[in-house]
């Protein structure tokens, strides 16, 4: 079986590629022109790499040819900036994904696994653990378009029989995450601590999130790809909350470095707490995270020290 990984050169996508190859799948990667291939250098002789534009309908039609399954991990925006230009968010993500779904139906693709956002689609939590049944009231355009894509996946299954699985992922971190990016508190903070640079925290540091090591996300992707039952929506996270201040404390514990921290005003799109209930993935898929936060920090330190 041949799997197309959209965004397969990226942080999470490259780990999914590794997991697919380990399972014996053929893999085609689609990513943007000019993307650095460092994350997949070790598997370039085992994959087909196609470069193009996700917003180009013709490129999508071409790259879906001969494909059995699709892992959709591409996003053209981040939560932080999506509210600044919702029209671009919708046109580049939602409309492009609809073109992808049309191409998948025409090609007879068996299933699409979609990377949604457990951190943004729910909005302000009404419960300590957020299950898949929690109301969805996103505060960022990013979360709204992710939720809309989820709904269209349901529609395309109803209209055309296209199967799908949705992963509402919490906050992945770990090897291959860009330490100089504007997203990814764990890796960014770790990198700054190792470089003896000050760490900037939004608000008072009590913002709490669910952090999951990236290889556990890749394992979940394989589980959902193989799953043939009727459940199509899964929270994928650690099920445990870690505050920004907790990250600082754990970094000091793992590295022996006491980070220098400065505080800036809270961001309006940041909900105070977001921790996912992952019991459905456990009971239905038999999946649970295997890398604890402290161990994940250690693995990430090893990666950063090798850069």
Buried (B, 14 or more C-beta within 10 A) or exposed (E): EEBBBBBBBBBBBBBBBBBBBEEEBBBBBBBBEEBEBEBBEEBEEEBBBBBBBBBEBEBBBEBBEEBBBBBBBBBBBEBBBBBEEBEBBBBBBBEBBBBBBBBBBEBEBBBBBBBBBBBBBBBEBEEEBBEBEBEBBBBBBBBBBBBBBBEBBBEBBEEEEBBBBBBBBBBBBBBBBBBEEEBBBBBBBBBBBBEEEEBEBBBEBEBBBBBBBBBBBBBBBBBBBEBEEEBBBBBBBBBBBBBBBBBBBBBEEBBEBEBEBEEEEBEEBBBEBBBBBBBBBBEBBEBBBEBEBEEBBBBBBEBBEEE
